[in-house]
Amino acid sequence: MNDIVNNSRLIRPKDAAGYLCISERKLWAMTKGGIIPAVRLGRSVRYDRGDLDEFIAGAKTGAGNGQ
């Protein structure tokens, strides 16, 4: 079962916040503000790892990012 959870494309808010090293409250605020997309499945909210990776890539600053 853990292998399924660890390899799952959709992750829970707690895990998404941990992945981004931010609080769940900050994650909710960023989701509500349209900064980070979420997937709604009924009353559940999940985050796509690919979307989180895209957010990280877009948030990078410095010489390697052409800025």
Phi and psi restraints in degrees (range 20) as a CNS / XPLOR table:
assign (resid 1 and name C) (resid 2 and name N)
       (resid 2 and name CA) (resid 2 and name C) 1.0 -60.6 20.0 2
assign (resid 2 and name N) (resid 2 and name CA)
       (resid 2 and name C) (resid 3 and name N) 1.0 -35.5 20.0 2
assign (resid 2 and name C) (resid 3 and name N)
       (resid 3 and name CA) (resid 3 and name C) 1.0 -63.2 20.0 2
assign (resid 3 and name N) (resid 3 and name CA)
       (resid 3 and name C) (resid 4 and name N) 1.0 -38.0 20.0 2
assign (resid 3 and name C) (resid 4 and name N)
       (resid 4 and name CA) (resid 4 and name C) 1.0 -64.9 20.0 2
assign (resid 4 and name N) (resid 4 and name CA)
       (resid 4 and name C) (resid 5 and name N) 1.0 -45.6 20.0 2
assign (resid 4 and name C) (resid 5 and name N)
       (resid 5 and name CA) (resid 5 and name C) 1.0 -65.5 20.0 2
assign (resid 5 and name N) (resid 5 and name CA)
       (resid 5 and name C) (resid 6 and name N) 1.0 -45.0 20.0 2
assign (resid 5 and name C) (resid 6 and name N)
       (resid 6 and name CA) (resid 6 and name C) 1.0 -66.0 20.0 2
assign (resid 6 and name N) (resid 6 and name CA)
       (resid 6 and name C) (resid 7 and name N) 1.0 -29.9 20.0 2
assign (resid 6 and name C) (resid 7 and name N)
       (resid 7 and name CA) (resid 7 and name C) 1.0 -99.6 20.0 2
assign (resid 7 and name N) (resid 7 and name CA)
       (resid 7 and name C) (resid 8 and name N) 1.0 3.7 20.0 2
assign (resid 7 and name C) (resid 8 and name N)
       (resid 8 and name CA) (resid 8 and name C) 1.0 -68.5 20.0 2
assign (resid 8 and name N) (resid 8 and name CA)
       (resid 8 and name C) (resid 9 and name N) 1.0 139.8 20.0 2
assign (resid 8 and name C) (resid 9 and name N)
       (resid 9 and name CA) (resid 9 and name C) 1.0 -72.8 20.0 2
assign (resid 9 and name N) (resid 9 and name CA)
       (resid 9 and name C) (resid 10 and name N) 1.0 -36.1 20.0 2
assign (resid 9 and name C) (resid 10 and name N)
       (resid 10 and name CA) (resid 10 and name C) 1.0 -97.9 20.0 2
assign (resid 10 and name N) (resid 10 and name CA)
       (resid 10 and name C) (resid 11 and name N) 1.0 132.2 20.0 2
assign (resid 10 and name C) (resid 11 and name N)
       (resid 11 and name CA) (resid 11 and name C) 1.0 -125.1 20.0 2
assign (resid 11 and name N) (resid 11 and name CA)
       (resid 11 and name C) (resid 12 and name N) 1.0 156.7 20.0 2
assign (resid 11 and name C) (resid 12 and name N)
       (resid 12 and name CA) (resid 12 and name C) 1.0 -72.0 20.0 2
assign (resid 12 and name N) (resid 12 and name CA)
       (resid 12 and name C) (resid 13 and name N) 1.0 158.0 20.0 2
assign (resid 12 and name C) (resid 13 and name N)
       (resid 13 and name CA) (resid 13 and name C) 1.0 -54.9 20.0 2
assign (resid 13 and name N) (resid 13 and name CA)
       (resid 13 and name C) (resid 14 and name N) 1.0 -41.1 20.0 2
assign (resid 13 and name C) (resid 14 and name N)
       (resid 14 and name CA) (resid 14 and name C) 1.0 -59.8 20.0 2
assign (resid 14 and name N) (resid 14 and name CA)
       (resid 14 and name C) (resid 15 and name N) 1.0 -43.6 20.0 2
assign (resid 14 and name C) (resid 15 and name N)
       (resid 15 and name CA) (resid 15 and name C) 1.0 -70.7 20.0 2
assign (resid 15 and name N) (resid 15 and name CA)
       (resid 15 and name C) (resid 16 and name N) 1.0 -37.3 20.0 2
assign (resid 15 and name C) (resid 16 and name N)
       (resid 16 and name CA) (resid 16 and name C) 1.0 -64.2 20.0 2
assign (resid 16 and name N) (resid 16 and name CA)
       (resid 16 and name C) (resid 17 and name N) 1.0 -42.3 20.0 2
assign (resid 16 and name C) (resid 17 and name N)
       (resid 17 and name CA) (resid 17 and name C) 1.0 -62.6 20.0 2
assign (resid 17 and name N) (resid 17 and name CA)
       (resid 17 and name C) (resid 18 and name N) 1.0 -42.2 20.0 2
assign (resid 17 and name C) (resid 18 and name N)
       (resid 18 and name CA) (resid 18 and name C) 1.0 -63.8 20.0 2
assign (resid 18 and name N) (resid 18 and name CA)
       (resid 18 and name C) (resid 19 and name N) 1.0 -39.5 20.0 2
assign (resid 18 and name C) (resid 19 and name N)
       (resid 19 and name CA) (resid 19 and name C) 1.0 -61.1 20.0 2
assign (resid 19 and name N) (resid 19 and name CA)
       (resid 19 and name C) (resid 20 and name N) 1.0 -37.6 20.0 2
assign (resid 19 and name C) (resid 20 and name N)
       (resid 20 and name CA) (resid 20 and name C) 1.0 -90.7 20.0 2
assign (resid 20 and name N) (resid 20 and name CA)
       (resid 20 and name C) (resid 21 and name N) 1.0 -4.5 20.0 2
assign (resid 20 and name C) (resid 21 and name N)
       (resid 21 and name CA) (resid 21 and name C) 1.0 58.8 20.0 2
assign (resid 21 and name N) (resid 21 and name CA)
       (resid 21 and name C) (resid 22 and name N) 1.0 43.8 20.0 2
assign (resid 21 and name C) (resid 22 and name N)
       (resid 22 and name CA) (resid 22 and name C) 1.0 -131.3 20.0 2
assign (resid 22 and name N) (resid 22 and name CA)
       (resid 22 and name C) (resid 23 and name N) 1.0 168.2 20.0 2
assign (resid 22 and name C) (resid 23 and name N)
       (resid 23 and name CA) (resid 23 and name C) 1.0 -76.7 20.0 2
assign (resid 23 and name N) (resid 23 and name CA)
       (resid 23 and name C) (resid 24 and name N) 1.0 159.4 20.0 2
assign (resid 23 and name C) (resid 24 and name N)
       (resid 24 and name CA) (resid 24 and name C) 1.0 -62.7 20.0 2
assign (resid 24 and name N) (resid 24 and name CA)
       (resid 24 and name C) (resid 25 and name N) 1.0 -35.8 20.0 2
assign (resid 24 and name C) (resid 25 and name N)
       (resid 25 and name CA) (resid 25 and name C) 1.0 -61.3 20.0 2
assign (resid 25 and name N) (resid 25 and name CA)
       (resid 25 and name C) (resid 26 and name N) 1.0 -43.6 20.0 2
assign (resid 25 and name C) (resid 26 and name N)
       (resid 26 and name CA) (resid 26 and name C) 1.0 -65.0 20.0 2
assign (resid 26 and name N) (resid 26 and name CA)
       (resid 26 and name C) (resid 27 and name N) 1.0 -40.4 20.0 2
assign (resid 26 and name C) (resid 27 and name N)
       (resid 27 and name CA) (resid 27 and name C) 1.0 -60.2 20.0 2
assign (resid 27 and name N) (resid 27 and name CA)
       (resid 27 and name C) (resid 28 and name N) 1.0 -45.7 20.0 2
assign (resid 27 and name C) (resid 28 and name N)
       (resid 28 and name CA) (resid 28 and name C) 1.0 -60.6 20.0 2
assign (resid 28 and name N) (resid 28 and name CA)
       (resid 28 and name C) (resid 29 and name N) 1.0 -42.5 20.0 2
assign (resid 28 and name C) (resid 29 and name N)
       (resid 29 and name CA) (resid 29 and name C) 1.0 -63.4 20.0 2
assign (resid 29 and name N) (resid 29 and name CA)
       (resid 29 and name C) (resid 30 and name N) 1.0 -41.7 20.0 2
assign (resid 29 and name C) (resid 30 and name N)
       (resid 30 and name CA) (resid 30 and name C) 1.0 -68.5 20.0 2
assign (resid 30 and name N) (resid 30 and name CA)
       (resid 30 and name C) (resid 31 and name N) 1.0 -34.4 20.0 2
assign (resid 30 and name C) (resid 31 and name N)
       (resid 31 and name CA) (resid 31 and name C) 1.0 -68.3 20.0 2
assign (resid 31 and name N) (resid 31 and name CA)
       (resid 31 and name C) (resid 32 and name N) 1.0 -46.9 20.0 2
assign (resid 31 and name C) (resid 32 and name N)
       (resid 32 and name CA) (resid 32 and name C) 1.0 -62.3 20.0 2
assign (resid 32 and name N) (resid 32 and name CA)
       (resid 32 and name C) (resid 33 and name N) 1.0 -34.2 20.0 2
assign (resid 32 and name C) (resid 33 and name N)
       (resid 33 and name CA) (resid 33 and name C) 1.0 -80.4 20.0 2
assign (resid 33 and name N) (resid 33 and name CA)
       (resid 33 and name C) (resid 34 and name N) 1.0 -1.4 20.0 2
assign (resid 33 and name C) (resid 34 and name N)
       (resid 34 and name CA) (resid 34 and name C) 1.0 79.7 20.0 2
assign (resid 34 and name N) (resid 34 and name CA)
       (resid 34 and name C) (resid 35 and name N) 1.0 12.9 20.0 2
assign (resid 34 and name C) (resid 35 and name N)
       (resid 35 and name CA) (resid 35 and name C) 1.0 -79.7 20.0 2
assign (resid 35 and name N) (resid 35 and name CA)
       (resid 35 and name C) (resid 36 and name N) 1.0 -38.9 20.0 2
assign (resid 35 and name C) (resid 36 and name N)
       (resid 36 and name CA) (resid 36 and name C) 1.0 -123.2 20.0 2
assign (resid 36 and name N) (resid 36 and name CA)
       (resid 36 and name C) (resid 37 and name N) 1.0 122.7 20.0 2
assign (resid 36 and name C) (resid 37 and name N)
       (resid 37 and name CA) (resid 37 and name C) 1.0 -74.3 20.0 2
assign (resid 37 and name N) (resid 37 and name CA)
       (resid 37 and name C) (resid 38 and name N) 1.0 151.6 20.0 2
assign (resid 37 and name C) (resid 38 and name N)
       (resid 38 and name CA) (resid 38 and name C) 1.0 -129.5 20.0 2
assign (resid 38 and name N) (resid 38 and name CA)
       (resid 38 and name C) (resid 39 and name N) 1.0 157.8 20.0 2
assign (resid 38 and name C) (resid 39 and name N)
       (resid 39 and name CA) (resid 39 and name C) 1.0 -110.2 20.0 2
assign (resid 39 and name N) (resid 39 and name CA)
       (resid 39 and name C) (resid 40 and name N) 1.0 124.4 20.0 2
assign (resid 39 and name C) (resid 40 and name N)
       (resid 40 and name CA) (resid 40 and name C) 1.0 -101.6 20.0 2
assign (resid 40 and name N) (resid 40 and name CA)
       (resid 40 and name C) (resid 41 and name N) 1.0 127.1 20.0 2
assign (resid 40 and name C) (resid 41 and name N)
       (resid 41 and name CA) (resid 41 and name C) 1.0 -122.9 20.0 2
assign (resid 41 and name N) (resid 41 and name CA)
       (resid 41 and name C) (resid 42 and name N) 1.0 92.7 20.0 2
assign (resid 41 and name C) (resid 42 and name N)
       (resid 42 and name CA) (resid 42 and name C) 1.0 66.3 20.0 2
assign (resid 42 and name N) (resid 42 and name CA)
       (resid 42 and name C) (resid 43 and name N) 1.0 -122.2 20.0 2
assign (resid 42 and name C) (resid 43 and name N)
       (resid 43 and name CA) (resid 43 and name C) 1.0 -92.4 20.0 2
assign (resid 43 and name N) (resid 43 and name CA)
       (resid 43 and name C) (resid 44 and name N) 1.0 -6.1 20.0 2
assign (resid 43 and name C) (resid 44 and name N)
       (resid 44 and name CA) (resid 44 and name C) 1.0 -86.5 20.0 2
assign (resid 44 and name N) (resid 44 and name CA)
       (resid 44 and name C) (resid 45 and name N) 1.0 148.9 20.0 2
assign (resid 44 and name C) (resid 45 and name N)
       (resid 45 and name CA) (resid 45 and name C) 1.0 -120.0 20.0 2
assign (resid 45 and name N) (resid 45 and name CA)
       (resid 45 and name C) (resid 46 and name N) 1.0 133.3 20.0 2
assign (resid 45 and name C) (resid 46 and name N)
       (resid 46 and name CA) (resid 46 and name C) 1.0 -132.8 20.0 2
assign (resid 46 and name N) (resid 46 and name CA)
       (resid 46 and name C) (resid 47 and name N) 1.0 159.3 20.0 2
assign (resid 46 and name C) (resid 47 and name N)
       (resid 47 and name CA) (resid 47 and name C) 1.0 -121.1 20.0 2
assign (resid 47 and name N) (resid 47 and name CA)
       (resid 47 and name C) (resid 48 and name N) 1.0 135.7 20.0 2
assign (resid 47 and name C) (resid 48 and name N)
       (resid 48 and name CA) (resid 48 and name C) 1.0 -81.5 20.0 2
assign (resid 48 and name N) (resid 48 and name CA)
       (resid 48 and name C) (resid 49 and name N) 1.0 125.4 20.0 2
assign (resid 48 and name C) (resid 49 and name N)
       (resid 49 and name CA) (resid 49 and name C) 1.0 -56.3 20.0 2
assign (resid 49 and name N) (resid 49 and name CA)
       (resid 49 and name C) (resid 50 and name N) 1.0 -36.5 20.0 2
assign (resid 49 and name C) (resid 50 and name N)
       (resid 50 and name CA) (resid 50 and name C) 1.0 -62.0 20.0 2
assign (resid 50 and name N) (resid 50 and name CA)
       (resid 50 and name C) (resid 51 and name N) 1.0 -41.2 20.0 2
assign (resid 50 and name C) (resid 51 and name N)
       (resid 51 and name CA) (resid 51 and name C) 1.0 -64.4 20.0 2
assign (resid 51 and name N) (resid 51 and name CA)
       (resid 51 and name C) (resid 52 and name N) 1.0 -38.8 20.0 2
assign (resid 51 and name C) (resid 52 and name N)
       (resid 52 and name CA) (resid 52 and name C) 1.0 -67.4 20.0 2
assign (resid 52 and name N) (resid 52 and name CA)
       (resid 52 and name C) (resid 53 and name N) 1.0 -39.8 20.0 2
assign (resid 52 and name C) (resid 53 and name N)
       (resid 53 and name CA) (resid 53 and name C) 1.0 -64.5 20.0 2
assign (resid 53 and name N) (resid 53 and name CA)
       (resid 53 and name C) (resid 54 and name N) 1.0 -39.6 20.0 2
assign (resid 53 and name C) (resid 54 and name N)
       (resid 54 and name CA) (resid 54 and name C) 1.0 -63.8 20.0 2
assign (resid 54 and name N) (resid 54 and name CA)
       (resid 54 and name C) (resid 55 and name N) 1.0 -40.3 20.0 2
assign (resid 54 and name C) (resid 55 and name N)
       (resid 55 and name CA) (resid 55 and name C) 1.0 -61.5 20.0 2
assign (resid 55 and name N) (resid 55 and name CA)
       (resid 55 and name C) (resid 56 and name N) 1.0 -45.0 20.0 2
assign (resid 55 and name C) (resid 56 and name N)
       (resid 56 and name CA) (resid 56 and name C) 1.0 -61.0 20.0 2
assign (resid 56 and name N) (resid 56 and name CA)
       (resid 56 and name C) (resid 57 and name N) 1.0 -46.3 20.0 2
assign (resid 56 and name C) (resid 57 and name N)
       (resid 57 and name CA) (resid 57 and name C) 1.0 -61.3 20.0 2
assign (resid 57 and name N) (resid 57 and name CA)
       (resid 57 and name C) (resid 58 and name N) 1.0 -40.5 20.0 2
assign (resid 57 and name C) (resid 58 and name N)
       (resid 58 and name CA) (resid 58 and name C) 1.0 -73.1 20.0 2
assign (resid 58 and name N) (resid 58 and name CA)
       (resid 58 and name C) (resid 59 and name N) 1.0 -22.3 20.0 2
assign (resid 58 and name C) (resid 59 and name N)
       (resid 59 and name CA) (resid 59 and name C) 1.0 -89.0 20.0 2
assign (resid 59 and name N) (resid 59 and name CA)
       (resid 59 and name C) (resid 60 and name N) 1.0 -8.4 20.0 2
assign (resid 59 and name C) (resid 60 and name N)
       (resid 60 and name CA) (resid 60 and name C) 1.0 -67.1 20.0 2
assign (resid 60 and name N) (resid 60 and name CA)
       (resid 60 and name C) (resid 61 and name N) 1.0 142.7 20.0 2
assign (resid 60 and name C) (resid 61 and name N)
       (resid 61 and name CA) (resid 61 and name C) 1.0 -128.3 20.0 2
assign (resid 61 and name N) (resid 61 and name CA)
       (resid 61 and name C) (resid 62 and name N) 1.0 164.3 20.0 2
assign (resid 61 and name C) (resid 62 and name N)
       (resid 62 and name CA) (resid 62 and name C) 1.0 120.2 20.0 2
assign (resid 62 and name N) (resid 62 and name CA)
       (resid 62 and name C) (resid 63 and name N) 1.0 -178.8 20.0 2
assign (resid 62 and name C) (resid 63 and name N)
       (resid 63 and name CA) (resid 63 and name C) 1.0 -61.3 20.0 2
assign (resid 63 and name N) (resid 63 and name CA)
       (resid 63 and name C) (resid 64 and name N) 1.0 -35.3 20.0 2
assign (resid 63 and name C) (resid 64 and name N)
       (resid 64 and name CA) (resid 64 and name C) 1.0 -70.5 20.0 2
assign (resid 64 and name N) (resid 64 and name CA)
       (resid 64 and name C) (resid 65 and name N) 1.0 -11.3 20.0 2
assign (resid 64 and name C) (resid 65 and name N)
       (resid 65 and name CA) (resid 65 and name C) 1.0 -107.3 20.0 2
assign (resid 65 and name N) (resid 65 and name CA)
       (resid 65 and name C) (resid 66 and name N) 1.0 9.5 20.0 2
assign (resid 65 and name C) (resid 66 and name N)
       (resid 66 and name CA) (resid 66 and name C) 1.0 76.3 20.0 2
assign (resid 66 and name N) (resid 66 and name CA)
       (resid 66 and name C) (resid 67 and name N) 1.0 17.5 20.0 2
